[in-house]
Amino acid sequence: MSVSLVRCWLLLGPLLLLAGLAGAQVRVTGRVSEAGSRKPIPGASVMVRRTQLAVAADASGDFGLSAGRTDTLVFRAVGFKAQLLPLGGTGLSQLIVQIKLQPDTVQLGEVRITEGRPTGPLSTAPCATSSGPAPRPPAP
């Protein structure tokens, strides 16, 4: 072998190795549950942040997907705070996780209850009535 060919392999070898590792996948499986009660959360979404690929947890809260070794997974469910799981370049080919989502509360705005029918701009909204058929629009 010539010296230039050896130098080429010494320079390109590590780059090819890194490219192969970057494209490697890890199979991530596990269960999504409530933090306090540990009840499963059916329908929780598990998304790979980089690719937007997502799956939904089954009725038992179980899920499975493939992601890159350096990807970050995002776990979401209605009524719970989102949780991130960075895979951090793991060298494993399979990872089993238990994700416990924290409940999230939503503060609603002001609610006003008034007696009678609404007046003003609210009364112009179309609505259905329970007495008789809907009125027909006037003829042109």
C-alpha positions as CSV (number, residue, x, y, z in Angstrom):
1,M,0.0,0.0,0.0
2,S,1.2,3.5,-0.7
3,V,1.6,6.1,2.0
4,S,-1.1,8.3,0.5
5,L,-3.6,5.4,0.6
6,V,-2.9,4.7,4.2
7,R,-3.3,8.4,5.1
8,C,-6.6,8.5,3.2
9,W,-7.9,5.5,5.3
10,L,-6.7,7.1,8.5
11,L,-8.6,10.3,7.7
12,L,-11.8,8.8,6.2
13,G,-12.1,5.7,8.5
14,P,-13.2,7.6,11.7
15,L,-15.6,9.7,9.6
16,L,-17.2,6.6,8.1
17,L,-17.5,5.0,11.5
18,L,-19.2,8.1,12.9
19,A,-21.6,8.3,10.0
20,G,-22.6,4.7,10.6
21,L,-23.2,5.4,14.3
22,A,-25.3,8.5,13.6
23,G,-27.6,6.5,11.4
24,A,-28.0,3.7,13.9
25,Q,-31.5,3.2,15.4
26,V,-32.6,2.2,18.8
27,R,-35.9,0.4,19.5
28,V,-37.7,2.2,22.4
29,T,-40.6,0.4,24.1
30,G,-42.3,1.1,27.4
31,R,-45.3,2.2,29.3
32,V,-46.8,5.7,29.9
33,S,-48.6,6.1,33.2
34,E,-49.8,8.7,35.7
35,A,-47.1,9.8,38.2
36,G,-49.2,9.5,41.3
37,S,-51.5,6.5,40.7
38,R,-49.4,4.7,38.1
39,K,-52.5,4.1,36.1
40,P,-51.8,3.7,32.4
41,I,-52.6,6.6,30.0
42,P,-54.2,5.1,26.9
43,G,-53.7,7.2,23.8
44,A,-50.7,9.1,25.1
45,S,-48.6,10.3,22.2
46,V,-44.9,9.5,21.8
47,M,-43.1,11.6,19.2
48,V,-39.6,11.7,17.9
49,R,-38.8,15.4,18.0
50,R,-36.5,15.5,15.0
51,T,-38.7,13.6,12.5
52,Q,-42.1,14.3,14.0
53,L,-42.8,10.5,13.8
54,A,-45.3,9.6,16.5
55,V,-47.2,6.7,17.9
56,A,-50.1,6.4,20.4
57,A,-50.0,4.3,23.5
58,D,-52.4,1.4,23.5
59,A,-55.1,0.7,26.1
60,S,-52.5,-0.5,28.6
61,G,-50.3,2.6,28.0
62,D,-47.7,0.5,26.1
63,F,-45.9,1.9,23.1
64,G,-43.0,1.0,20.8
65,L,-41.0,2.9,18.1
66,S,-37.6,3.3,16.5
67,A,-35.5,6.4,16.9
68,G,-32.0,7.6,16.2
69,R,-29.5,7.2,19.0
70,T,-29.3,10.9,19.5
71,D,-33.0,11.8,19.2
72,T,-35.3,13.2,21.9
73,L,-38.7,11.6,22.5
74,V,-41.7,13.8,23.6
75,F,-44.5,12.2,25.6
76,R,-47.8,14.0,25.7
77,A,-51.4,13.4,26.9
78,V,-54.4,15.6,27.5
79,G,-54.5,16.8,31.1
80,F,-50.7,16.1,31.6
81,K,-47.5,18.0,31.3
82,A,-45.3,17.0,28.3
83,Q,-42.1,15.2,29.2
84,L,-38.9,15.0,27.2
85,L,-36.6,12.0,27.0
86,P,-33.2,12.7,25.3
87,L,-31.7,9.4,24.2
88,G,-28.2,11.0,24.5
89,G,-26.3,8.9,22.0
90,T,-27.0,5.6,23.7
91,G,-25.0,2.6,22.5
92,L,-28.0,0.3,23.2
93,S,-30.0,-1.3,20.4
94,Q,-33.1,-1.6,22.6
95,L,-34.3,0.6,25.4
96,I,-37.3,-0.1,27.8
97,V,-38.6,2.9,29.7
98,Q,-41.3,3.7,32.3
99,I,-42.7,7.2,31.7
100,K,-44.7,8.8,34.5
101,L,-46.5,12.0,33.4
102,Q,-47.4,14.7,35.9
103,P,-51.0,16.0,35.9
104,D,-51.4,19.5,34.5
105,T,-54.0,22.0,35.6
106,V,-55.5,24.6,33.3
107,Q,-56.7,27.9,34.6
108,L,-59.9,29.0,32.9
109,G,-60.8,32.6,32.3
110,E,-63.8,34.4,33.9
111,V,-67.2,32.7,33.6
112,R,-70.3,34.8,34.0
113,I,-73.8,33.4,34.7
114,T,-76.7,35.7,34.0
115,E,-80.5,35.3,34.3
116,G,-82.6,35.3,31.1
117,R,-81.7,35.5,27.5
118,P,-78.4,37.1,26.4
119,T,-78.6,40.6,25.0
120,G,-76.3,42.5,22.8
121,P,-73.8,40.9,20.5
122,L,-74.3,37.4,21.9
123,S,-77.9,37.3,20.8
124,T,-77.0,37.6,17.1
125,A,-75.3,34.2,17.0
126,P,-77.3,31.5,15.2
127,C,-78.8,28.9,17.5
128,A,-81.3,26.1,17.3
129,T,-84.6,26.2,19.2
130,S,-86.5,23.3,20.7
131,S,-90.0,24.6,19.8
132,G,-91.0,24.0,16.2
133,P,-89.0,24.0,13.0
134,A,-86.3,26.5,12.2
135,P,-87.5,29.7,10.5
136,R,-87.0,30.0,6.8
137,P,-84.9,32.9,5.5
138,P,-86.8,35.7,3.8
139,A,-87.3,35.4,0.1
140,P,-85.1,37.8,-2.0
